[in-house]
């Protein structure tokens, strides 16, 4: 499993021209904030967003303050 606990992920579309330059397939990718590809290509933006939701760890509930 990928460790994404400290890294924010985003989605990005790579068009054919850029894909050729990078040596990847055109499509939607999930990337780290640094631009490094994490997963993909995905056929749609929605699929890339679903993958981000799978990889992103759940946010822990906020601690309750004692009154």
C-alpha positions as CSV (number, residue, x, y, z in Angstrom):
1,X,0.0,0.0,0.0
2,X,1.2,3.5,-0.8
3,X,2.0,5.7,2.2
4,X,0.2,8.9,1.6
5,X,-0.2,10.0,5.2
6,X,1.9,13.1,4.9
7,X,1.3,13.9,1.2
8,X,-1.7,15.6,-0.3
9,X,-2.9,14.2,-3.6
10,X,-4.5,15.9,-6.6
11,X,-5.8,14.8,-10.0
12,X,-4.4,16.0,-13.3
13,X,-5.2,15.3,-16.9
14,X,-2.2,14.5,-19.2
15,X,-3.0,15.3,-22.8
16,X,-1.6,13.4,-25.8
17,X,1.3,15.8,-26.5
18,X,2.5,15.9,-22.9
19,X,2.0,12.1,-22.6
20,X,4.3,11.5,-25.6
21,X,6.9,13.8,-24.1
22,X,6.7,12.1,-20.7
23,X,6.5,8.6,-22.1
24,X,3.1,7.8,-20.5
25,X,-0.4,7.2,-21.7
26,X,-2.8,10.1,-22.0
27,X,-5.4,10.2,-19.3
28,X,-6.2,11.2,-15.7
29,X,-3.5,10.7,-13.0
30,X,-3.3,11.1,-9.3
31,X,-0.2,13.1,-8.3
32,X,1.6,14.2,-5.2
33,X,1.8,18.0,-4.7
34,X,5.4,17.7,-6.2
35,X,3.9,16.5,-9.5
36,X,5.0,12.9,-9.1
37,X,2.5,10.5,-10.6
38,X,1.0,8.1,-8.0
39,X,-1.6,6.2,-9.9
40,X,-3.1,6.2,-13.4
41,X,-3.9,6.6,-16.1
42,X,-7.6,6.7,-15.2
43,X,-10.3,6.9,-17.9
44,X,-12.1,9.8,-16.2
45,X,-11.6,12.5,-13.7
46,X,-14.2,10.8,-11.4
47,X,-12.1,7.6,-11.4
48,X,-9.0,9.6,-10.4
49,X,-10.9,11.3,-7.6
50,X,-12.2,7.9,-6.4
51,X,-8.6,6.6,-6.2
52,X,-7.6,9.7,-4.2
53,X,-10.4,9.0,-1.8
54,X,-9.2,5.4,-1.4
55,X,-5.6,6.4,-0.8
56,X,-6.2,9.4,1.5
57,X,-6.2,8.3,5.1
58,X,-9.4,9.1,7.1
59,X,-9.2,12.3,9.2
60,X,-9.1,11.5,12.9
61,X,-12.0,13.0,14.9
62,X,-11.1,16.2,16.7
63,X,-10.3,15.8,20.4
64,X,-13.1,16.9,22.7
65,X,-12.2,19.6,25.2
66,X,-13.2,19.2,28.8
67,X,-15.3,22.1,30.1
